[in-house]
Amino acid sequence: MATIPRRIRAALLSAAFAAPASATPFEATLSMRFGPLGIVSFAGSGSGTSTPHGVTLPSGVFSGTGMAAAATPFARMTAFSVNLTGQRAGALQRTRFRPGLHGPIRIDGSLLVKGTVLGNSLTVLAFPLYTTHFWGSTPGYEIGIGVGPILRFSGGPSGSRYVVVYPGVWRESRVGVSSVTKMATYHVASGMRASMVVESTYRTDAFYTGEDSRTPGGLGRILLVSPTAVTMNVTGQSVRFVMENTLTIQFTPEPGTLLLVGGGAAALGALGWRRRRPQAPIG
């Protein structure tokens, strides 16, 4: 009976279950939901590295412009648009004290919020997705979606219009955003206001969790979250809500790797079949 030498069997097993090459193709989606308004999404692809302990992405995966209209206006906001001018290379990692993948990925561009003020439709907010805080003429810390930490804009008479953004780095682990404003709408059961809808607001917390469902070799899907708290007072109503940012990455093997794995698996299957096949008696 023909057998496959041990060293060849070991090579086939190694090829079948090896980690992906240093440059692994991926498909990615970046989604942003600005409070209760719609979702703006961007799709991209490239080649990065994916290992159990870290992930790196190249620059230029996402770009373009997207807009979402509000199904129900919130605080007189009617729509928002995102203009992505680029995305820088980024790295995510695990550490001994922080086992979930985490790290900054810089996204360049701007976000504009449309709304109505005194019956006029206009852009009520416009702020960059990334900037740098300066100490005098010296750049200080980085600020932005997927980077952190606090970004404040103000304008209008006596600073009556303002927005404070509290972004953070991308995370696979669970992360919470506190003191989010929720709208509660209900009907009065009886009395003079029985036919009226009454609205009230209250503060609560919101939690978001990513996911890493890759194989031990680094292939598969990663879901990262970077929920961003936004405090606004642009139309005389102060609200605090979450800008939900998600980044989904799907790593896939190279076509050559698939052929190698398939060939290795077929060879191993043939070896097992040969060993199980009854042998004809000799002589």
VENLINBEL-V616665 format. One record per backbone hydrogen bond with DSSP energy under -1.0 kcal/mol. NH is the residue of the N-H (numbers start at 1). CO is the residue of the C=O. Records with the same first field share a line. If there is no record, write none. Layout:
# VENLINBEL-V616665
NH->CO  CO
This chain:
# VENLINBEL-V616665
9->5
10->6
11->7
12->8
13->9
14->10
15->11
16->12
17->13
20->217
24->48
26->46
27->250
28->44
29->248
30->42
31->246
32->40
33->244
35->33  242
37->34
40->32
42->30
44->28
46->26
48->24
49->56
51->54
55->92
56->49
57->90
60->87
64->84
66->82
68->80
70->78
74->77
77->74
78->114
79->114
80->68
81->112
82->66
83->110
84->64
85->108
86->108
88->106
90->57
92->55
93->102
94->53
95->98
102->93
103->170
105->146
108->86
110->83
111->127
112->81
113->125
114->79
115->122
116->76
117->120
120->117
122->115
124->113
125->113
127->111
129->109
131->143
133->141
135->138
138->135
140->133
143->131
145->129
147->144
148->144
151->165
153->163
155->161
159->156
160->157
161->155
163->153
164->231
165->151
166->229
170->103
171->225
172->101
175->208
177->206
180->204
181->240
182->202
184->200
186->198
188->196
194->191
196->193
198->186
200->184
202->182
204->180
206->177
208->175
210->172
211->223
213->221
215->219
218->215
220->251
222->249
223->211
224->247
225->171
226->245
228->243
229->166
230->241
231->164
232->239
233->162
239->232
241->230
243->228
244->33
246->31
247->224
248->29
249->222
250->27
251->220
252->25
258->254
259->255
260->256
261->257
262->258
263->259
264->260
265->261
266->262
267->263
268->264
269->265
270->266
271->267
272->268
273->269
274->270
275->271
276->272
277->273
